[in-house]
Amino acid sequence: MEHNCPHCGAPLPEDASFCPRCIQNIRDRQPVKIPSHLWRKGLKWALVLVLILAVAGGLYVRFGRETPSAGLPAGDTTAVILEEDESGMVTVTPDLLREYFPLLAGLNFSTTSTTSDDIDDYLMENFQLANLVASRGAAGTDEERGRFYARSSGTRICLLLFDRNTHLMGYFIGEPVQIEERKWQIDVVSCDYDFTELYEEQLAAFEGNWEADFSTYIPPEEIESSGAVWFLSGYNTGKGPVLREDDAQIYHLWALLHSPEPERQCREIERLEEFLPREGRWRCYLLLDKDYNLLGYTMLDYQGNGG
């Protein structure tokens, strides 16, 4: 018996299940009832899968994330009074701070642009950690001192106090408050923070990895033609034109270069003369192209000369 497609009206072959012209199905589909034992079996495996995913997610949260932030250690505060000289400079020395903290062994004092709530971030950009890594734990900061220009508005400073090489006993991070003419106050927070683990972690990452960043030396006379647009500045710790392996500025520069935002610490190559070392010292500089790719390093004395 001849019959036609209910969709397009075309004649259909006998026993056709679809129309060869419009490709439409011509048979009603009946829902298939799944046996209850198969439904329960499928539900069981679905629940097992959900459980596996939940456990895996929990393990990732526990072991896959980065080390939790150390935060800023809490403690009692001590008001430390600083005085500026006639030129507006404020100098912080170990002797001055030992009047407040007799157990002080060394300090670091510098301006900072970091605004982190993690004390480790300040330690990692600090001379203390750089000196420890460079000396493989043999030397701390000892009698370091620091200065800042008090009459510069918005000056943000970082003061770290140590009673032994890898132990922080106090800190101040922020802007000093002027309490009267030529007198400024900083509220130093006392703490008990051992950063041995941070030091060992940084030393392990540094060892065997820094040499590649210091493999290309660019003489001062070739800086202009090297394509350098930016530079990262080291410390006043060089004692000659040859960069020593135990020089603290190597770790400092390496850490800056491999930080999450190295461009934040970069300066225009035209300003290189502003960052020359003091007389009798040599400073290392990493030179970068316009895209912040490393080109090499150079060493300069206080007159901008090389070795």
N, C-alpha and C positions, 0 to 999 in steps of 0.2 A: 504494500500500500504506500502510495507516494504521499509525503508530507513536507511541509515547508518550515523554514527557520522562523521562530516566533519573533526574532529580532529584526531581520532584514527581508524576510519573505522568500529567500532563495530556496529552491528545491534541495532536499537533503537526501543523502544516500540512506538505505535501510540500516537501522541499528547505529546511526551516527550519534556520537556523544558531543560533538561540537560542529559548528557551521564552518565549512571550508572557505566560505566567502568573507564573513565578518569575524571569524575566529571567536565567536561567543559560545560559552557553554550552554547546552540546551537541556541539561538534566539537572534537576534540583538536588543539591547536596544535603544529605542527612547527617546531622551531628552524630558522631560516634561516642558512645558511652564508654569511658575508661573504667576498667575493672577497679574496684576499690583497693585491692591489694597492690596494684601498680601505682595508683595515685599516692598511697601511703609511702611506697618505696621511693617515688620521686621526691616527695616532700622531705623524706629522711635525708636524702643526698643533698637536697637544697640547703637544709639546715646545717649539714656537715660543712658544706662549702662556705656558708656565712660564718660559721665558727672559725674555720681555717683563716679566712680573710681578716676576721677580727683579731685573732691571735697574732697574725703576721703584722697587722697595723700596730698592735701594742708593742711588739718587739722593735719595730722601726722607731716608734716614738721613744722607746727606752734606750736603744743602742745606736740608732742611725743618726740622731741629731748631733749637733755640735755640743761641746762642753758648755754647761750652763754658765751664765755670767756670774762672776764673783761679786758683782755689785760694788758699791762703795762702802767699805767697812764702817760700822757705827762705833761710837765711843765718846768719851768726854772731850770737851773742847777747851783749849787754852788760848787766851787772847795774847798774841805776840805783837809787840809794838815795834815798828820799823821807822827809821828816820831817813829823810832824803837829804842829800848834800846841796850845796849852793847851785849846782848845775841841774838839779832835779833828779839825780840818780839815787836809787836805793840799793844798797849792797847788803846781802845776807851772808853771814859767815857762820861756820860751826861754833866759834866761841860765843857769838851772840845767842844762838839757839840753845847752847848748853846751859845758859842761865835759866832756861825754862825746862830743858830736857837733859838732865845730867848724864844719862846713859847713851846719849847720841854718839854714834861712831862715824857717821858720814851723812851727807845730804846731797840732793840734787835740787837745783832751783833754776827755773827757766820760764819764759813765756810759752804759752801753748794756744793752738787753735782748736784742739780737740775738745769736744763737748760730750764725751761718752759718760755713761753711768757705770762703767766697768773699770775698776782700778787696774786691771791687767793691761788695758789699752794705754794707760799712762806709763806703766812700767815698761812696756815694750818700746816706747819711743824715748826712753830715758837713758841717760849716760850710765847709770848703775848697771842695768842689764847688759848694755853694750860692752862695758868693761868686763863683766863677768864672763860673757860668752867668748870674747876675744882672748881672755886669759885662761879659758877653760876652768873657771871657778877660783882662780888663784888671787884675783885682785878685785876689790870693790872701789868705791869712790873716795874713801878716806876724807881728805880735807878740801873737798870741792866747795866752791862758793858760787853765788850768782848775783846778777844785777838786773834791774829794770828801770825804765824811765817813768817816774811817777806822774809826770804831767801829761802823759799821753792817755787820753780818755779811752775807756774800754779795754784797758790792759788786763789780760787774763793770764794768770800765772799758775804754775804747778810746782809745789814744794813737797818733796818726799824725804822723809827722815828714816834712817836705818840704824839699828843697833847691832846688826851683823849682816854679812854679805847678802843673804837671801831672806831677810826678815824686815818687814816694814813696820815701824813703830808709830808712825804718824804721818799726816799729810794735810795739805791745803790746796784746793783747786777752785779757782774763781778770781774775782776782782778784789783787791785790797780796798778797805774803806778808810777815807780820810777822817780822822777824829779831831785834828786841829792843824794849824799851819805847820807844814813839813813833817807831820806825824801821820802814820798809816797803821791800820790794824788788820791782822789776818787771824782768823779763828782756826787754829790747828786741831785736827781731830786725832786723838790718840787711838791706836789700834794694835792688834796682834795678828799680823797677816804674814804667813810663811809662803813665799812664792818660789820655793825650790822646784816644785813640779813645773811651773811656767818656765823657769830657767832651763831645766833639763829638756823640756819640749822644744824650746827655741834652739838650744845647742844641737840637738839631734837633727833638726830641720836645716840648720846652717852648715853643719859639717858635710863636706863633700859636695855642696851645692853652690857655694859662693864663688868658686874659682872661675866658672864660666862667665860670670858677670864682670870679672876683672881680668879677662884674658886679652882684651884689646886696649892698648895704651895709645892715646892720642896726644902728641906733643902740643904744647901751647900754641906754637906757630901754625898748627894745622886745624885748630878749633874752628876758625871761620870757614874753612873750605870743607869741613867734615859733614856739614848739613845739620849741625846742632842748633836746635831752636829753644830747648829747655835744659835745665840742669838741676841736679839734686846735690846739696851741699853736705860735706862731712864735718868732722870736728877739727879743733885746733890741736890734734894729737900727733900729727906727723912730725917726725924728727929728721927727715931727709927726703930727697926726691923719690926714693924707692919706697913703695908701700909695703910695710912690714905685715906679716901674717897675724901678729898679735895686736895690731892697731885697732882700737875700739871703733874707729870710724868705718871699718869694713862692715861689721855687723850692722851698724846704724844705717849705712847706705843700702845694704842688702835688704834690710827690713823695710825701708821706705819704698824701694823699688817693687817689692812683692806685697806691699800692703793693698787693701781693697781699693784705695783711691790714691795711687801715687801722684796723679796730676795735682792733687790738693797741696802737695809739698813742693811742686816744681816752681822754678822761677825762670823768667826770660833770660836767655843767654846774654843779652845786652847788660844785664845787671851783675854779671859775674864779678866785676871789680869791687862791688859793694860787699862781697862776702869773702874777701881774702883773709888769710889767717893773720894772727899777730906776729910781730917780728920774732924771728928765731924758730918759727914753726912752719909746717907744711900742711896743706889741706887737700883732701881728695874730692873730686867732683865726678858724678856720673853724668854723661852727656846724652841727651835724647833728641830724636827727630821730632817733627811737627805732630806726629801721631803718638808720641810718648814711647816710641820703641828705642831700646838701648843701642847706642852707637859704640860706646867705650868709656874709658875713664881718663882723667888727667890729674896731675899733681902740680900745685902752684905754691910759691912762697908768698911772703907779705907784699912783694912788689909785682906779683903776677908772672914771675919767671918760672920756667921749668928746670929740670935737672940737666 
